[in-house]
Amino acid sequence: MQFQGYVRRDGRAGVRNTVLVLAVCDCGEPAARQMAEGIPGAVAVTHYHGCIAIEVVPTIVGVCINPNIHGVVLVVMGCEGQRPEPMAEQIARTGKPVTIINIQEIGNTRAAIARGRAAVEAMARDAARERRTTVDIGKLVVGVKCGGSDTTSGIAANPSIGVMSDRMVDAGARVLMIEPIEAIGAEEELAKRAVNESVRRDILNWVGDEEKRWTVPGASVDFMCGGNVLGGLTTLEEKSLGAVHKSGHRPVSGVLKVRPDILEQVPDAPGFYLQEGIHIELQAMTYQAAAGANIIVFATGRGGSFGHAICPLVKVTGHPETWARMSEDMDVNASTVMDGTESIESVGQRILDEVLAVASGKVTKGEALGFYNFNIWRQDPRLEALLGLKGK
């Protein structure tokens, strides 16, 4: 099984050839956006945690070295706590071109924007000259995520994604699932699939540690959003048992760590992996992108109108009414499972076909709308230490 992608110097393969303009601190965001504006293939992003949030640095570096990225322009005001030079060194090791634009050092914003746009335009020209080549599916990493879940998610969309997951793993690809909080009540079933005892313990800790974070006074782990309730879900356990269906049935090969000082990359070995992190959609997707995901398959019962700056987002809905109302936003219709006209296995194959088409350049619904959302979750090291989770 193959796709048409961009082979990088570090041996990985991308499905997009994006020039990323990243403001290391949100102070530089307005300038970064003007550096990228109107340049085909360029996208500007930042985080919103201030200039001394060093806990976000592993995520920043991760998204910059994602194989979908051709080159990077790091935009800094000049007085940030997160210094750009070490980040640039890590990015350069992957063979990507990287440039630092220091606004204070250059002396004024207009001059910095002009210099930044010149760097972006040069990278974009080089990226446009590159051509896709045939790549084995073993180079592909697909993240799976769900949100806006309802009863159809656990019956149609997530099980169909699970079929896709199994078939990808069988073909030699890698699949990555995040959102540990949405496995509460289903952790024992996942643990049974661990490849060894060490991974089994990691899976149980993956959920248990997230539960601990919600034991802080004022927090409650038993959350259900309005759409979940209106969609017919009644308990977190019910929601979780539906959510984990997207993991398929193959062995769990490992749990990737996400800590204030480290964000593990998806290993080269084929298999199904779990990832520490957060359940909130955009931040979770950014974690997956930072770990090396090329594409994210997103199940939603209620619908969703967004994309992601680093990874194309393939949106799947199992709700007939959502498909009828929001087919311009959804990429795959899994509601045929609900009306009995198609099997889960057949829809799963269609999702796999869509993933390979997107990997080879097909534009997703979110990309067609120009939606390149981005956000970073800041893990608080004080809370991790207080709960005894730091470095665990």
N, C-alpha and C positions, 0 to 999 in steps of 0.2 A: 504494500500500500504506500502511495506516494502523494506529495503535493508540490506545488511550485513556489519556492521560497527564496530568501536571500541568505546565502551562506556567509557567516561572519568569520573574521580572522581567528577568533577563539574556538572555532569548530561548531558553534551553535548555529541555529537557523532562525531567521525572522520571517514573519508573515506580512509585516509592513516595513516601510523604510523611512521612518519618521525622523525629522530633525527636532530634537527636544530643547526648548528654551526654558530653563528651570531657574526661577528666582529662589535662591538659597534661603532668603528671608522674605516675608510678605512685603517688607518695605520696598523691595525692588520689583514687585509685581507689575505696576503700571508700565514701567520701562520695558520689562520683559515682554509684555503683551504687544507693545508697539514694535518691538524687534521682530516678532513673528507675524504680525498682522499682514494678511494679503499674500504671504509667501506660500505657494503650494507645497504641501508636505511638512510644514512646520506647525508646531503647537506649543503654546506657552502654559506653564503650570507653576504653582507654588503650594506651600502649606500655610497654615494660619496659626502657628504656635509661637511666633516671636523669634528673636534673633539669638537666643541662648538655649534653644531646645535641642541639645545635642542628641537626645534620645531618638530624634527623627532621622539622624544622619544615615544609619544603616538602610532605612527605607529609601531615602533620597538616592543613595548610591545604587541600590538594587534596581530602581526604575530606570536609572540612567544606563545601566549595563544590560538591561533587558534586550534580548536579541532582535526585537522589533524596532529598536532605535539605531539609526544610522550614525548620528553624531549628536553632540551635546554642547550647548552654550550655557554656562553657569553665570547667572547675573547676581552680583552682590552689591550692596550699598558700600561696603568696605569696612564696617565696624562690627560685623556679626561675630557672635561667639562660635558659630559653625564656620570654620575656615574652609575656603573652597579648594585650596591647594591639595590637601590630602585626598579630597574627593576626586579631583581631576586626575591625580596619580592612579587611583584605583580604576577609574574609567578608562584611562589610556592603556592600562595593562590588557584590556580586552581587545585592543586594536582600533577602538573608535576614536575619531577626531574629537577633541574637546578644547574649548576656548573659555577663558574667564574674562568677563567684562566687569571691571571694578569702577562703579560710578564715581565714587569720591576720588579715586586715583586719577581717573580721566579728567575730572574737574568740573563737568557740568552734564546735565541729563541729556540734552539734545546731542551733544557729541558722543555720549555713551550709546545712545539709541542708534545713531548713525553707524558707529563702529560695530555694534551688535548686529544690526541688520546686514551689514556687509559680510560678517562671519556666517550668519544664517543663510544668506543667499548663496555663498560659496559652497557650503555644505549641501544645500538643496540642489544645486547644479550637479554636484558629484553624485548625490543620491539618485537623481533622475537618469543619470547615465548607466546606472547598474541595472542588470536584467535578472529576472527570476530564473532559477534553474531547478531541475528535478531533484527533490530531496526525499529521503526515506522518512516514513511516518515516525520512526524512532527518534527523530529530532524534534518532534512536536510535543508541546506541553499544553494541556487544556485544563483550565480551572473550572470548577463547578460551584455554583452558588444559587441560592433561592431567596426570594423576598416578595412581600405582598402575597404571602401564601394563603390559600383557602383549601377547602376540602378536595378540589380537583388537583391541587399540587401533589398531594401524596398518592392520588389514585392514577393520575395520567402523566403529568409533566415530569415529575421526579423519577418515577420508575422508567420512563422512556429514556431519560438522560442516563439512568443506571445501565440500560442496555448499551447505549453509546459508550459509556465508560468501560464496560467489560470488553467490548469489541476493540476499543482503542488499545487497552492494555494487552489483549491477546495478540494485537498486531505489532506490539513493541513500543507503543507510545507511553507517555506518562500523564496521569490525571491527578489533580490536586484539589482537595476539598478543605475549606476553612470553616468558620463559624462553630466553634466548640460548644457555645451556649445552646445551640439548636440541636445538640446531640444528647442533651440531658434526658435521661429515661431510655436512651437507646445505646448507651456506651457499652453495655455488656455484649450486645449483639455485634458491635464493631470490634470489640476486644477479642471475640472468638475467631476473628479473621486475621489476627496478627501473625506475621511470619515467624515470630519467635517470642519467647517470654519477655525479653527486654522491650519489644515493641508493644506487647500487651500491656505492660505497666505504663508505658508512655501514653497509650490511648486512654487508660483510666485516669492518669494524671492530667491529660489534655482537657478532659471534662471537669475533673475534680478541682483543678486549679482555677478554672473559670468560675465554678460555683463559689469558691472562696472569695473571689473578687466582689461577688454580690452579697457577701455576708456583712459588709460594712454597714453600720447603722445608717438608715436613710435610703438604702438600696434594696431592691427586691428582684430576685432571680425569676419570679413567676410573672413575666411580662407577656402581654399579648397586645399587638397593635390593633387599632380599630378595624383595619381591613381583615385581619385574621378572624376577629369575632364576627364581623358582618358576613365573612365568607364561610362561616359554619364551624370553625375550629373552637374547641372548648377548653383544652388544657395544653400546657407546654409540652407534656409527654406525647400527646396526640400530634402536636405540631412536629415534634422531633422525629417521631417514628415515620412521618411522611417525608421529612427533610432528608433523612439518611438514605432513602431509596435511591437518591441520585448517585450514591457511592457504588452502586452495582453490587457484585458478589465476589469480586476477586480479592485475594489476600491484601492486607494492609502492609505495605513495605516499610513504612516509617512515619514518624511525626516530626515535621520540620519546626525548629525553634524560632520564635520571634521574641526577642528580648530588647531592652533599651540599648544594648551594646552589640547585638548580633541579629542578623536575619539570614537564615540558612537558605541556600539555593536548592532547587530541585535536583536530586542526583541524576547522573547520566543513565543509570540503570532503569529499564522500563518497569512500570508498576503503578499501583494506586497509593497515593500519599495523603496524609493529613497535615494541616498546618495550624500552628497556634495563631492566635490573633483575635479579631473582633467580628461581630456579626453584622454590624452596620454596613449597608451595601457598598458604598463607594470606598470607604476606608478598607474594607475587606478585599475588594477587588484590587486596590493598590498594593496591599500585602502580597496578593497572588502574583501581580505583575512584577513586584520587586523580587520575588523568588524565582522568576523566569518564565511565567506563563505567557504563552503566545496569544491565546484566545480564551475568553470566559463564556461558558454556557450558563445562562441565567433563567431559572424557572420562576414564573410568576402567575398566580391565579388572578390577581386584581389588575395586573397590567403595569407597565413602567415606561416612561419616556425619558431615556437618558442613554449615555454611552460611557466610554472610558478613553482617556487620553493615550494610554499605552497599549491596551489590548482591545481588539474588536470584540463587541459584545453580541453574542447570539442569544436572543430572547425567545423563550419557549413558553407558551401558555396552554393549559389544559382546560380552560373555561370557555365554553361555546360563546357566551355573551361577550366575554373580553375579546375573543378573536373577531366577533362580528363588529364590535365598536372600535377596536384598536389594531386592526390588521395592518395598518400603515406603520405601526410601531413594533409589531411582533415579527420575528423571523421564521418561526416554525409553529404550525398549528398542531397541537397535541390533543385538541378537544375531540378529535375523531375517536379517541379511546372512550371518551365519555358517552358518545352517541352510538357506540358499538359498530362503527363502520371500518375500524382499523385496529389491529392488535398493537400492544405495547412494543413488541419486537419490531414491527414494521415502522412505527414512529421513531423508535430508537435508531433504526438504520437511516431514516430520513435526516435525523439530527446529525448523525455521523457524516452523511453526504454533504450536509450544509456546512459543517465544520471544515471539511476538506476543501469545499468551494471557497469559503472565506479565507482559509489558509493560503489559497492560490490566488487571492486577489478580489474575490467577490465582495462588494460593498455591503455592509450590514445596514439595517434600517436606521440605527443610531448614527452611523457615519454619514448616511445620505442626508440626514437632518443637520449635520454639522455639530453633533453633540460629543464633546470630548471632556466629560466630567473628570474631576480629580480631587482627591482629598487624602490626607494622611492622619492616621490615628496616633496620638502621642501616649505611649504607655508610661505611667507615672512610676519611676523607680522607687519613690518613697513608699507607695502602696505595696509594691512587689516585696520590698524589704520587710515592711510591717507584717505582711502575711506569710513571710518565710518562703517566698517564691523566687527571690533573686538568685540567679545562677543555678537553679534547681535542675 
